[in-house]
Amino acid sequence: MAESVTTERGLPPEMQSDIDDMEAVRRVYPVRINPYYLALIQKGGDPLRRQVVPDRCELTDGMAMDDPLSEAEQSPVTGLIHRYPDRVVLLVSGMCPVLCRFCMRKRLAGRALSLSDDQIMDAVAYIQSEPAIREVILSGGDPLMLSDDALAAILARIGRINHVETVRVHTRTPAALPQRITPALAALLKRYHPLYLNIHMNHPDEVTAEFAAACAMLADAGIPLGSQTVLLKGVNDSADVMKRLMRQLLRNRVRPYYLHHPDLVRGTGHFRVPIERGLAIMRSLSGNISGMAMPRYMIDLPGGGGKVSLLPDDVQAVDGGYLAVRNHRGEVYYYPAGDTVTGACG
């Protein structure tokens, strides 16, 4: 599938001033914006523009690490990351529909090749040799940038491993290239249930008619849909934007899953916000949107420590055997803290 790289001719007039910055950044970090996503950008300060158009800050931030999550150290074979005992991530594709400027794998984005057939066979052999592995997560790049035949071959190989119980696909295509979601692709994925699909979504403006049609096609094929969102400065770091995004996702049968705090990746520091802002957004969501629309706020620990949930500090104190707990309106209620209540039968 051919990539689409922005050029001066392809940019709208209000973005022509970005050419010099784009060229300076592109010499270090590749750029890719396909025509569909480019057409969604409305103005210079657009939150979608900020996600994909290069910024000189990529070259000057103080972030020191290309691989802060130590993925390379946790890769027993090429393209496979084994961090948790029961699951692995398989980086099957080197392609993305757009290159997000905040990418957690910025060191690879636009440079990495898709795994060769031999490399996929090595990864499958490793998974086969580790019976504790119950789930395989296809990532990249974007797995759905592979051809249907290539994707089917990978899923078939994984499907023959008896101890693998589920497959998860992480993709940006419904948001950034929804035309890739076709009846043929939905039918292909349906053959490999239980298969789950998590969509990377960051802003309500990415929820278009084309996105809705792509989600409907997948959901109608019985594929459970989730979302993963990255908290990004100048894109979605407000309670109002996050509420609108989560509600629109749920309306399209996409269950919010994770809200990721941005990783400590070189070239992405201008997207970082204080963790307290993320916690404040989570407080604002709680009680004001459906529980089904609530994501889990996560940080991914440097050094390969894995993901950890962050929660607002709703427990104020323990006083006289009771928790003082704050609700979504800021009101404090008292709840028994022990494991027994007077009169209860143990």
SEMARZA-731370 format. One record per residue (C-alpha): residue in one letter; x, y, z; residue number from 1. Coordinates in Angstrom, 3 decimals. Each point is the difference from the previous one (the first is absolute). Layout:
- aa/px/py/pz/i
- A/X/Y/Z/NUM;
...
! end
This chain:
- aa/px/py/pz/i
- M/0.000/0.000/0.000/1;
- A/1.627/3.248/-1.124/2;
- E/0.893/2.627/2.556/3;
- S/-1.026/3.640/-0.373/4;
- V/2.541/2.648/0.964/5;
- T/-0.885/3.666/0.155/6;
- T/1.657/2.383/-2.414/7;
- E/-0.269/3.737/-0.499/8;
- R/-2.563/-0.592/-2.730/9;
- G/-2.111/-2.169/2.305/10;
- L/-0.286/2.478/2.875/11;
- P/-2.910/2.434/0.362/12;
- P/1.012/3.695/-0.344/13;
- E/-0.179/0.754/3.727/14;
- M/2.649/-2.656/0.611/15;
- Q/2.584/1.172/-2.557/16;
- S/1.980/1.731/2.767/17;
- D/0.649/-3.436/1.472/18;
- I/2.132/-1.072/-2.964/19;
- D/3.363/1.012/1.478/20;
- D/-0.778/-1.591/3.349/21;
- M/-1.266/-3.107/-1.709/22;
- E/3.147/-0.393/-2.061/23;
- A/2.255/0.471/3.044/24;
- V/-1.902/-2.595/1.997/25;
- R/-0.374/-2.407/-2.903/26;
- R/3.770/-0.306/-0.226/27;
- V/-0.139/-1.596/3.455/28;
- Y/-3.526/-1.433/0.303/29;
- P/-2.037/-1.162/-3.024/30;
- V/-3.322/1.643/-0.860/31;
- R/-3.109/-1.656/-1.404/32;
- I/-3.485/1.498/-0.296/33;
- N/-2.462/-1.668/-2.339/34;
- P/-2.505/2.077/-2.016/35;
- Y/-3.001/-1.108/2.098/36;
- Y/1.497/1.182/3.293/37;
- L/1.461/3.141/-1.568/38;
- A/-3.480/0.967/-1.181/39;
- L/-1.274/-0.095/3.605/40;
- I/2.400/2.759/1.085/41;
- Q/-1.898/3.286/0.106/42;
- K/2.433/2.706/1.172/43;
- G/3.453/0.753/1.314/44;
- G/-0.777/-0.788/3.641/45;
- D/-2.048/-3.065/-0.808/46;
- P/0.471/-2.867/2.509/47;
- L/0.204/-2.472/-2.887/48;
- R/2.709/2.084/-1.648/49;
- R/2.003/-0.028/3.235/50;
- Q/-0.036/-3.810/0.019/51;
- V/1.525/-0.491/-3.449/52;
- V/1.759/3.176/-1.237/53;
- P/3.640/0.255/1.119/54;
- D/1.029/2.551/2.599/55;
- R/3.541/1.246/0.620/56;
- C/-0.512/-0.888/3.662/57;
- E/0.604/-3.605/-1.072/58;
- L/3.648/0.924/-0.467/59;
- T/0.511/1.992/3.196/60;
- D/-1.891/-1.711/2.831/61;
- G/1.788/-1.308/3.068/62;
- M/-1.234/-3.572/-0.247/63;
- A/3.024/-2.277/0.066/64;
- M/-1.272/-3.431/-1.009/65;
- D/-0.871/-1.553/-3.352/66;
- D/-1.254/-3.203/1.654/67;
- P/-1.034/0.932/3.552/68;
- L/-2.138/-3.123/0.394/69;
- S/2.996/-2.267/-0.740/70;
- E/-1.868/-1.821/-2.735/71;
- A/3.236/-1.047/-1.704/72;
- E/1.220/-1.627/3.218/73;
- Q/-3.262/-1.922/0.325/74;
- S/0.057/-1.369/-3.565/75;
- P/1.138/-3.635/0.016/76;
- V/-0.398/-0.151/-3.789/77;
- T/-0.265/2.747/-2.605/78;
- G/-3.291/1.886/0.108/79;
- L/-1.380/-1.683/3.123/80;
- I/-0.227/1.660/3.440/81;
- H/-0.532/-2.257/3.017/82;
- R/-0.546/2.203/3.062/83;
- Y/-2.847/-1.724/1.827/84;
- P/-0.108/-3.760/0.682/85;
- D/-3.284/-0.681/-1.819/86;
- R/0.202/2.213/-3.083/87;
- V/2.318/1.268/-2.708/88;
- V/-0.019/2.853/-2.493/89;
- L/0.858/-0.913/-3.588/90;
- L/1.103/2.950/-2.168/91;
- V/-1.175/-1.465/-3.277/92;
- S/-0.097/3.202/-2.079/93;
- G/2.402/2.878/-0.515/94;
- M/-2.629/2.149/-1.704/95;
- C/-2.481/2.511/1.458/96;
- P/-2.815/1.964/-1.695/97;
- V/1.507/3.165/1.532/98;
- L/3.139/0.537/2.056/99;
- C/-1.092/1.485/3.312/100;
- R/2.544/2.476/1.317/101;
- F/-0.405/-1.373/3.552/102;
- C/0.496/-3.654/-0.956/103;
- M/1.236/-2.259/2.807/104;
- R/2.163/-1.738/-2.627/105;
- K/1.289/3.187/-1.605/106;
- R/3.369/-1.724/-0.383/107;
- L/-1.645/-2.411/-2.454/108;
- A/-2.878/2.008/-1.496/109;
- G/0.396/0.327/-3.751/110;
- R/3.245/-1.977/0.050/111;
- A/-0.837/-3.506/1.155/112;
- L/-0.774/-2.709/-2.521/113;
- S/-2.819/-2.485/0.397/114;
- L/1.126/-3.359/1.300/115;
- S/1.180/-2.453/-2.584/116;
- D/-1.600/-3.421/-0.283/117;
- D/3.014/-1.559/1.718/118;
- Q/-0.201/2.511/2.862/119;
- I/-3.691/-0.706/0.460/120;
- M/0.739/-3.724/0.103/121;
- D/2.667/0.624/2.682/122;
- A/-2.492/2.028/2.051/123;
- V/-2.668/-2.678/-0.346/124;
- A/2.521/-2.661/1.036/125;
- Y/0.855/2.037/3.107/126;
- I/-3.678/0.382/0.920/127;
- Q/-0.491/-3.722/-0.549/128;
- S/2.887/-0.717/2.394/129;
- E/-1.486/2.129/2.804/130;
- P/-3.259/-1.610/1.207/131;
- A/-0.619/2.824/2.500/132;
- I/-0.793/2.345/-2.910/133;
- R/-3.784/0.316/-0.292/134;
- E/-0.320/3.131/-2.137/135;
- V/1.762/1.388/-3.061/136;
- I/-0.280/3.713/-0.741/137;
- L/0.644/1.018/-3.599/138;
- S/1.542/3.450/-0.232/139;
- G/2.673/1.841/-1.909/140;
- G/-0.264/2.332/-1.869/141;
- D/-3.564/-0.926/-0.746/142;
- P/-0.971/-3.642/-0.623/143;
- L/-2.893/1.020/-2.255/144;
- M/2.425/1.602/-2.447/145;
- L/0.922/-3.543/-1.025/146;
- S/-1.863/-1.555/-2.899/147;
- D/-2.939/-2.250/0.822/148;
- D/1.974/-3.057/-1.083/149;
- A/3.034/0.871/2.136/150;
- L/-2.185/0.700/3.022/151;
- A/-1.956/-3.228/-0.475/152;
- A/3.227/-2.022/-0.165/153;
- I/1.184/1.434/3.328/154;
- L/-3.357/-0.539/1.705/155;
- A/-0.175/-3.566/-1.291/156;
- R/3.429/-0.825/1.420/157;
- I/-0.865/1.468/3.382/158;
- G/-3.368/-1.763/-0.066/159;
- R/1.734/-3.382/-0.186/160;
- I/1.735/0.538/3.358/161;
- N/-2.184/-1.823/2.520/162;
- H/0.872/2.043/3.092/163;
- V/-0.683/3.389/-1.642/164;
- E/-3.545/0.895/0.995/165;
- T/-0.485/3.505/-1.430/166;
- V/1.435/2.336/-2.601/167;
- R/-0.075/3.766/0.301/168;
- V/0.606/2.418/-2.900/169;
- H/1.146/3.558/0.694/170;
- T/-0.718/2.375/-2.883/171;
- R/-0.335/3.644/-1.005/172;
- T/-1.664/-0.708/-3.353/173;
- P/-3.683/0.593/0.920/174;
- A/0.993/3.520/1.097/175;
- A/2.731/0.799/-2.510/176;
- L/-0.847/-2.135/-3.045/177;
- P/-3.520/-1.426/0.435/178;
- Q/-0.114/-1.028/-3.665/179;
- R/2.263/-2.898/0.976/180;
- I/-2.911/-1.586/1.905/181;
- T/-1.853/-1.993/-2.639/182;
- P/-2.596/-2.782/0.070/183;
- A/2.752/-2.412/-1.035/184;
- L/2.222/1.070/2.896/185;
- A/-2.861/-0.239/2.508/186;
- A/-0.823/-3.498/-1.256/187;
- L/3.666/-0.992/0.267/188;
- L/0.271/1.176/3.613/189;
- K/-3.287/-1.704/0.883/190;
- R/1.538/-3.377/-0.868/191;
- Y/2.473/0.289/2.863/192;
- H/-2.210/0.595/3.033/193;
- P/0.589/0.632/2.839/194;
- L/1.648/3.060/-1.529/195;
- Y/-0.131/3.479/1.527/196;
- L/0.854/3.272/-1.711/197;
- N/1.222/3.159/1.770/198;
- I/-0.181/3.249/-1.961/199;
- H/2.381/2.893/0.652/200;
- M/-2.205/3.127/0.294/201;
- N/1.039/3.367/1.415/202;
- H/-2.565/2.653/-0.932/203;
- P/-3.741/0.290/-0.780/204;
- D/0.813/1.450/-3.435/205;
- E/1.334/-3.443/-0.945/206;
- V/-3.522/-1.368/0.430/207;
- T/-1.268/0.448/-3.556/208;
- A/-2.685/-1.678/-2.079/209;
- E/2.732/-2.163/-1.519/210;
- F/1.235/-0.987/3.459/211;
- A/-3.545/-0.857/1.077/212;
- A/-0.510/-2.177/-3.075/213;
- A/3.289/-1.831/0.627/214;
- C/-0.917/-0.686/3.633/215;
- A/-3.470/-1.197/-0.955/216;
- M/1.490/-2.437/-2.498/217;
- L/2.345/-1.449/2.612/218;
- A/-2.562/-0.085/2.800/219;
- D/-2.575/-1.651/-2.253/220;
- A/2.586/-2.723/-0.617/221;
- G/-0.057/-0.697/3.740/222;
- I/3.404/1.554/0.696/223;
- P/0.124/1.694/3.440/224;
- L/1.395/3.509/-0.421/225;
- G/1.986/1.969/2.563/226;
- S/1.891/3.269/-0.158/227;
- Q/3.375/1.233/1.143/228;
- T/0.560/3.730/0.389/229;
- V/3.213/1.888/0.748/230;
- L/-0.295/3.103/2.194/231;
- L/1.604/2.734/-2.116/232;
- K/0.683/3.653/0.733/233;
- G/-1.925/2.236/-2.383/234;
- V/-2.015/-2.924/-1.361/235;
- N/-2.244/-1.510/2.660/236;
- D/1.252/1.234/3.382/237;
- S/-3.366/1.381/1.088/238;
- A/-2.958/-1.642/1.686/239;
- D/-2.421/1.271/-2.650/240;
- V/1.925/-1.501/-2.909/241;
- M/0.481/-3.287/1.825/242;
- K/-3.693/-0.262/0.921/243;
- R/-1.039/0.601/-3.605/244;
- L/2.487/-2.557/-1.293/245;
- M/-0.989/-2.741/2.437/246;
- R/-3.716/0.531/-0.596/247;
- Q/0.435/-0.087/-3.765/248;
- L/2.058/-3.164/0.202/249;
- L/-2.626/-1.773/2.072/250;
- R/-2.694/1.156/-2.434/251;
- N/1.949/-1.787/-2.737/252;
- R/0.257/-3.241/2.024/253;
- V/3.618/0.649/0.973/254;
- R/0.635/-0.574/3.714/255;
- P/2.610/2.411/1.437/256;
- Y/2.865/-2.057/1.391/257;
- Y/3.174/1.971/0.792/258;
- L/0.896/3.669/0.346/259;
- H/3.784/-0.071/-0.298/260;
- H/2.239/2.638/1.509/261;
- P/2.617/0.663/-2.716/262;
- D/3.171/-2.020/0.305/263;
- L/3.451/1.499/0.618/264;
- V/1.018/-0.262/-3.655/265;
- R/2.591/2.293/-1.591/266;
- G/-1.629/2.511/-2.350/267;
- T/-3.411/-0.034/1.708/268;
- G/0.508/2.168/3.090/269;
- H/-2.147/2.871/-1.327/270;
- F/-3.059/-2.258/0.294/271;
- R/0.454/-0.728/3.709/272;
- V/-2.378/1.349/2.633/273;
- P/0.242/-0.220/3.809/274;
- I/-1.402/-3.234/1.387/275;
- E/-2.212/2.073/2.286/276;
- R/-1.788/1.315/-3.083/277;
- G/-0.733/-3.529/-1.097/278;
- L/-1.321/-0.847/3.456/279;
- A/-2.166/3.135/-0.053/280;
- I/-1.471/-1.060/-3.332/281;
- M/-0.770/-3.440/1.413/282;
- R/-1.724/1.652/2.997/283;
- S/-2.082/2.063/-2.401/284;
- L/-1.014/-3.076/-1.988/285;
- S/-1.008/-1.988/3.072/286;
- G/-3.720/0.298/0.645/287;
- N/-0.492/2.209/-3.040/288;
- I/0.185/-2.639/-2.703/289;
- S/-1.118/-3.621/-0.102/290;
- G/2.248/-2.428/1.816/291;
- M/0.269/-1.866/-3.302/292;
- A/1.626/3.107/-1.489/293;
- M/2.657/0.287/2.728/294;
- P/3.539/-0.913/-1.095/295;
- R/2.768/-1.068/2.374/296;
- Y/2.707/2.641/0.395/297;
- M/3.372/-1.689/-0.474/298;
- I/3.706/0.667/0.166/299;
- D/2.518/-2.379/-1.546/300;
- L/2.989/-0.247/2.321/301;
- P/3.470/0.710/-1.442/302;
- G/2.373/-2.928/-0.080/303;
- G/-2.673/-2.501/-0.989/304;
- G/-1.912/0.107/3.286/305;
- G/-3.344/-0.228/-1.777/306;
- K/-3.283/1.876/0.216/307;
- V/-1.405/1.324/3.276/308;
- S/-3.426/1.585/0.540/309;
- L/-0.223/3.470/1.523/310;
- L/-3.138/0.952/1.918/311;
- P/-1.196/3.323/1.420/312;
- D/0.442/0.253/3.762/313;
- D/-3.617/-0.480/1.027/314;
- V/0.767/-1.532/3.418/315;
- Q/0.658/3.005/2.224/316;
- A/0.735/-1.686/3.323/317;
- V/-0.697/-2.925/2.305/318;
- D/-1.688/1.269/3.157/319;
- G/-1.433/-2.158/2.764/320;
- G/-0.280/-3.092/-2.205/321;
- Y/-1.631/1.896/-2.879/322;
- L/1.304/1.174/-3.360/323;
- A/-0.673/3.616/-0.849/324;
- V/-0.722/-0.268/-3.736/325;
- R/-0.546/2.839/-2.468/326;
- N/-2.560/-0.522/-2.797/327;
- H/-0.143/1.588/-3.457/328;
- R/-1.677/3.134/1.406/329;
- G/2.756/0.494/2.569/330;
- E/-2.261/-1.079/2.868/331;
- V/1.518/-2.130/2.775/332;
- Y/-1.723/-3.185/1.183/333;
- Y/1.036/-2.483/2.686/334;
- Y/0.311/-3.711/-0.732/335;
- P/0.905/-2.838/2.436/336;
- A/3.648/-0.899/-0.558/337;
- G/0.117/-3.381/1.749/338;
- D/-1.002/-3.464/-1.165/339;
- T/-2.930/-0.306/2.430/340;
- V/-3.001/2.086/0.922/341;
- T/-1.849/-0.164/3.336/342;
- G/-2.597/-2.749/-0.149/343;
- A/1.448/-1.656/-3.074/344;
- C/0.401/-3.771/-0.135/345;
- G/3.538/-1.069/-0.883/346;
! end
